[in-house]
Amino acid sequence: MTLSFTQLLPEEGTENGLLRVVNTAGADLHVTGIGLDWPGVGGAFMQEKDSILMPEQTMDLKITLPPPDCDDDSAPVVGMVESGDAAVRQELVDSGQVFVRRLWALQCSALFVSDRLGIEYGRRWRRLGSGAGSTIVGSLDLTRREGNEPVHLLGVQGSVLYDLALPGARGLAAGVLSGSLPIEVLPGNRCDEHARGQATAPFTFRLELKVGDSRPQKVLIEPPLSGQTEATALLDRACG
């Protein structure tokens, strides 16, 4: 048996993951429980399952992670599989180790930032340009929840369909309680119907910021439905 971890793109950054189980034995494997054992998720946990894997079969089994323990990411991530009264404990393969730790870092960044800042999109979007030069400009409204350190937006990252830019002010000065900072959505380089129709996470945008002297934090900033509607119309204009 080999164990790994992955996640569906629409659920990136959430607690919903997939434990990838490969049955390397010569007989069917009846999985009755799966889990992880790692300090970053608070230790060991198990969840009930009822799945049968044939020899050499690979199956991604849904697993819900507990809240992260952001103070401890030591030790390898161990996967656990129960089959009746038998249990297997095995370190995840390297790609699974990397994925779990990346997800842990994203979740801990989100907690760190949300404790200190409220980040919301503004209600209004302005349409600029025409054709392939079309863009829309909205705002990220930042409201301080605690502390008075300066906040600096370091960059934004779009998706397969959209690029992002920060065309104006990029933060809050020390002691300033709130501010509205412009964010621009631009068409990416994909107008083909396959890309537009098959994109599973077109609005999974990312923001990198720094609060005071903390390390840079990366958080997901998916726009609300109004912003998604304007972005879709933008792509229609840009792609003709």
One Martini backbone bead per residue (centre of mass of N, CA, C, O) as a GRO file, in nm:
protein
  240
    1MET     BB    1   0.098   0.035   0.021
    2THR     BB    2   0.005   0.369  -0.073
    3LEU     BB    3   0.029   0.721   0.036
    4SER     BB    4  -0.163   1.023  -0.013
    5PHE     BB    5  -0.233   1.374  -0.117
    6THR     BB    6  -0.525   1.576  -0.205
    7GLN     BB    7  -0.713   1.824  -0.414
    8LEU     BB    8  -0.965   1.995  -0.519
    9LEU     BB    9  -0.976   2.294  -0.667
   10PRO     BB   10  -1.255   2.408  -0.544
   11GLU     BB   11  -1.113   2.319  -0.239
   12GLU     BB   12  -0.900   2.510  -0.197
   13GLY     BB   13  -0.807   2.559   0.147
   14THR     BB   14  -0.970   2.352   0.273
   15GLU     BB   15  -1.077   2.063   0.467
   16ASN     BB   16  -1.105   1.921   0.186
   17GLY     BB   17  -0.990   1.596   0.103
   18LEU     BB   18  -0.752   1.339  -0.031
   19LEU     BB   19  -0.689   1.003   0.014
   20ARG     BB   20  -0.440   0.821  -0.144
   21VAL     BB   21  -0.496   0.482  -0.243
   22VAL     BB   22  -0.271   0.202  -0.294
   23ASN     BB   23  -0.313  -0.127  -0.404
   24THR     BB   24  -0.028  -0.357  -0.386
   25ALA     BB   25  -0.181  -0.603  -0.363
   26GLY     BB   26  -0.332  -0.936  -0.444
   27ALA     BB   27  -0.585  -0.812  -0.292
   28ASP     BB   28  -0.846  -0.708  -0.159
   29LEU     BB   29  -0.945  -0.384  -0.010
   30HIS     BB   30  -1.105  -0.306   0.297
   31VAL     BB   31  -1.210   0.009   0.379
   32THR     BB   32  -1.298   0.146   0.720
   33GLY     BB   33  -1.052   0.363   0.751
   34ILE     BB   34  -0.926   0.705   0.787
   35GLY     BB   35  -0.610   0.901   0.828
   36LEU     BB   36  -0.411   1.111   1.043
   37ASP     BB   37  -0.063   1.180   1.168
   38TRP     BB   38  -0.018   1.515   1.294
   39PRO     BB   39   0.052   1.806   1.452
   40GLY     BB   40  -0.086   2.006   1.232
   41VAL     BB   41  -0.378   1.835   1.316
   42GLY     BB   42  -0.355   1.742   1.634
   43GLY     BB   43  -0.299   1.458   1.533
   44ALA     BB   44  -0.489   1.189   1.557
   45PHE     BB   45  -0.727   1.065   1.302
   46MET     BB   46  -1.057   0.918   1.227
   47GLN     BB   47  -1.253   0.782   0.945
   48GLU     BB   48  -1.516   0.646   0.809
   49LYS     BB   49  -1.536   0.360   0.581
   50ASP     BB   50  -1.661   0.193   0.251
   51SER     BB   51  -1.410   0.042   0.066
   52ILE     BB   52  -1.300  -0.119  -0.245
   53LEU     BB   53  -0.985  -0.248  -0.347
   54MET     BB   54  -0.823  -0.353  -0.596
   55PRO     BB   55  -0.568  -0.464  -0.740
   56GLU     BB   56  -0.387  -0.174  -0.826
   57GLN     BB   57  -0.571   0.031  -0.705
   58THR     BB   58  -0.688   0.372  -0.718
   59MET     BB   59  -0.804   0.589  -0.441
   60ASP     BB   60  -1.004   0.871  -0.357
   61LEU     BB   61  -1.058   0.970  -0.023
   62LYS     BB   62  -1.251   1.134   0.174
   63ILE     BB   63  -1.131   1.412   0.382
   64THR     BB   64  -1.150   1.575   0.704
   65LEU     BB   65  -1.000   1.835   0.842
   66PRO     BB   66  -0.885   1.969   1.101
   67PRO     BB   67  -0.781   2.209   1.264
   68PRO     BB   68  -0.501   2.375   1.279
   69ASP     BB   69  -0.168   2.358   1.412
   70CYS     BB   70   0.036   2.647   1.401
   71ASP     BB   71   0.283   2.543   1.612
   72ASP     BB   72   0.305   2.242   1.450
   73ASP     BB   73   0.520   2.086   1.175
   74SER     BB   74   0.636   1.839   1.272
   75ALA     BB   75   0.706   1.580   1.125
   76PRO     BB   76   0.574   1.348   0.955
   77VAL     BB   77   0.318   1.246   0.749
   78VAL     BB   78   0.064   1.021   0.852
   79GLY     BB   79  -0.103   0.752   0.731
   80MET     BB   80  -0.433   0.588   0.769
   81VAL     BB   81  -0.550   0.238   0.758
   82GLU     BB   82  -0.848   0.054   0.780
   83SER     BB   83  -0.919  -0.318   0.809
   84GLY     BB   84  -1.098  -0.366   1.034
   85ASP     BB   85  -0.859  -0.481   1.268
   86ALA     BB   86  -0.668  -0.353   1.076
   87ALA     BB   87  -0.357  -0.152   1.052
   88VAL     BB   88  -0.208   0.130   0.874
   89ARG     BB   89   0.113   0.293   0.884
   90GLN     BB   90   0.214   0.577   0.670
   91GLU     BB   91   0.401   0.764   0.498
   92LEU     BB   92   0.378   0.993   0.288
   93VAL     BB   93   0.448   1.080   0.006
   94ASP     BB   94   0.614   1.348  -0.100
   95SER     BB   95   0.371   1.494  -0.238
   96GLY     BB   96   0.189   1.473   0.016
   97GLN     BB   97   0.361   1.631   0.210
   98VAL     BB   98   0.358   1.896   0.051
   99PHE     BB   99   0.051   1.939   0.038
  100VAL     BB  100  -0.015   1.949   0.341
  101ARG     BB  101   0.179   2.186   0.408
  102ARG     BB  102   0.056   2.391   0.214
  103LEU     BB  103  -0.226   2.387   0.338
  104TRP     BB  104  -0.141   2.465   0.623
  105ALA     BB  105  -0.020   2.742   0.546
  106LEU     BB  106  -0.283   2.860   0.430
  107GLN     BB  107  -0.460   2.830   0.684
  108CYS     BB  108  -0.271   2.992   0.876
  109SER     BB  109  -0.280   3.254   0.718
  110ALA     BB  110  -0.585   3.298   0.737
  111LEU     BB  111  -0.590   3.318   1.046
  112PHE     BB  112  -0.389   3.545   1.086
  113VAL     BB  113  -0.542   3.757   0.916
  114SER     BB  114  -0.839   3.737   1.039
  115ASP     BB  115  -0.747   3.841   1.324
  116ARG     BB  116  -0.655   4.139   1.190
  117LEU     BB  117  -0.841   4.118   0.917
  118GLY     BB  118  -1.068   4.256   0.694
  119ILE     BB  119  -1.163   4.112   0.367
  120GLU     BB  120  -1.325   4.293   0.100
  121TYR     BB  121  -1.526   4.351  -0.151
  122GLY     BB  122  -1.652   4.572  -0.330
  123ARG     BB  123  -1.948   4.663  -0.507
  124ARG     BB  124  -1.779   4.807  -0.728
  125TRP     BB  125  -1.740   4.823  -1.093
  126ARG     BB  126  -1.511   4.912  -1.349
  127ARG     BB  127  -1.508   4.977  -1.688
  128LEU     BB  128  -1.232   4.918  -1.913
  129GLY     BB  129  -1.209   4.950  -2.217
  130SER     BB  130  -1.158   4.729  -2.508
  131GLY     BB  131  -1.163   4.431  -2.582
  132ALA     BB  132  -0.849   4.314  -2.520
  133GLY     BB  133  -0.836   4.589  -2.319
  134SER     BB  134  -1.010   4.485  -2.102
  135THR     BB  135  -1.129   4.591  -1.775
  136ILE     BB  136  -1.155   4.570  -1.413
  137VAL     BB  137  -1.239   4.780  -1.124
  138GLY     BB  138  -1.192   4.746  -0.786
  139SER     BB  139  -1.206   4.648  -0.432
  140LEU     BB  140  -1.023   4.636  -0.124
  141ASP     BB  141  -1.151   4.602   0.201
  142LEU     BB  142  -0.988   4.719   0.491
  143THR     BB  143  -1.015   4.593   0.837
  144ARG     BB  144  -0.927   4.637   1.148
  145ARG     BB  145  -0.910   4.417   1.443
  146GLU     BB  146  -0.598   4.431   1.520
  147GLY     BB  147  -0.378   4.637   1.581
  148ASN     BB  148  -0.109   4.881   1.417
  149GLU     BB  149   0.025   4.773   1.182
  150PRO     BB  150   0.148   4.761   0.894
  151VAL     BB  151   0.007   4.711   0.560
  152HIS     BB  152   0.117   4.493   0.288
  153LEU     BB  153   0.080   4.457  -0.050
  154LEU     BB  154   0.264   4.236  -0.265
  155GLY     BB  155   0.035   4.057  -0.424
  156VAL     BB  156  -0.122   3.896  -0.714
  157GLN     BB  157  -0.325   3.606  -0.821
  158GLY     BB  158  -0.470   3.435  -1.053
  159SER     BB  159  -0.581   3.244  -1.325
  160VAL     BB  160  -0.640   3.081  -1.617
  161LEU     BB  161  -0.840   3.344  -1.701
  162TYR     BB  162  -0.694   3.550  -1.491
  163ASP     BB  163  -0.566   3.860  -1.415
  164LEU     BB  164  -0.378   4.062  -1.178
  165ALA     BB  165  -0.387   4.391  -1.010
  166LEU     BB  166  -0.215   4.679  -0.840
  167PRO     BB  167  -0.285   5.024  -0.927
  168GLY     BB  168  -0.228   5.129  -0.624
  169ALA     BB  169  -0.269   5.117  -0.329
  170ARG     BB  170  -0.087   4.883  -0.071
  171GLY     BB  171  -0.217   4.986   0.215
  172LEU     BB  172  -0.162   5.034   0.570
  173ALA     BB  173  -0.098   5.239   0.795
  174ALA     BB  174  -0.008   5.300   1.090
  175GLY     BB  175  -0.326   5.311   1.265
  176VAL     BB  176  -0.503   5.250   1.036
  177LEU     BB  177  -0.826   5.109   1.016
  178SER     BB  178  -0.890   5.177   0.699
  179GLY     BB  179  -0.935   5.064   0.345
  180SER     BB  180  -0.933   5.129  -0.019
  181LEU     BB  181  -0.817   4.901  -0.268
  182PRO     BB  182  -0.717   4.851  -0.576
  183ILE     BB  183  -0.845   4.609  -0.823
  184GLU     BB  184  -0.744   4.422  -1.115
  185VAL     BB  185  -0.909   4.272  -1.394
  186LEU     BB  186  -0.777   4.048  -1.638
  187PRO     BB  187  -0.729   3.894  -1.911
  188GLY     BB  188  -0.612   3.628  -2.019
  189ASN     BB  189  -0.482   3.371  -2.262
  190ARG     BB  190  -0.793   3.244  -2.264
  191CYS     BB  191  -1.060   3.180  -2.521
  192ASP     BB  192  -1.122   2.901  -2.525
  193GLU     BB  193  -1.378   2.683  -2.463
  194HIS     BB  194  -1.227   2.479  -2.297
  195ALA     BB  195  -1.120   2.666  -2.076
  196ARG     BB  196  -1.395   2.797  -1.997
  197GLY     BB  197  -1.557   2.520  -1.949
  198GLN     BB  198  -1.318   2.361  -1.757
  199ALA     BB  199  -1.284   2.549  -1.536
  200THR     BB  200  -1.270   2.489  -1.177
  201ALA     BB  201  -1.099   2.780  -1.074
  202PRO     BB  202  -1.143   3.093  -1.186
  203PHE     BB  203  -1.172   3.246  -0.869
  204THR     BB  204  -0.884   3.166  -0.749
  205PHE     BB  205  -0.754   3.403  -0.565
  206ARG     BB  206  -0.445   3.576  -0.466
  207LEU     BB  207  -0.291   3.703  -0.162
  208GLU     BB  208  -0.009   3.905  -0.067
  209LEU     BB  209   0.100   3.976   0.272
  210LYS     BB  210   0.199   4.222   0.531
  211VAL     BB  211   0.228   4.224   0.893
  212GLY     BB  212   0.454   4.397   0.970
  213ASP     BB  213   0.708   4.154   1.069
  214SER     BB  214   0.593   3.941   0.925
  215ARG     BB  215   0.549   3.708   0.728
  216PRO     BB  216   0.434   3.624   0.446
  217GLN     BB  217   0.092   3.610   0.334
  218LYS     BB  218  -0.144   3.368   0.202
  219VAL     BB  219  -0.460   3.433   0.036
  220LEU     BB  220  -0.787   3.388  -0.039
  221ILE     BB  221  -0.995   3.597  -0.298
  222GLU     BB  222  -1.291   3.543  -0.368
  223PRO     BB  223  -1.528   3.663  -0.544
  224PRO     BB  224  -1.824   3.760  -0.573
  225LEU     BB  225  -2.084   3.729  -0.781
  226SER     BB  226  -2.059   4.014  -0.902
  227GLY     BB  227  -1.760   3.978  -0.987
  228GLN     BB  228  -1.798   3.726  -1.163
  229THR     BB  229  -1.989   3.857  -1.366
  230GLU     BB  230  -1.792   4.080  -1.461
  231ALA     BB  231  -1.565   3.885  -1.550
  232THR     BB  232  -1.725   3.735  -1.766
  233ALA     BB  233  -1.787   3.989  -1.936
  234LEU     BB  234  -1.494   4.058  -1.989
  235LEU     BB  235  -1.428   3.802  -2.153
  236ASP     BB  236  -1.633   3.852  -2.374
  237ARG     BB  237  -1.501   4.116  -2.478
  238ALA     BB  238  -1.206   4.013  -2.520
  239CYS     BB  239  -1.299   3.754  -2.710
  240GLY     BB  240  -1.565   3.828  -2.893
   0.00000   0.00000   0.00000
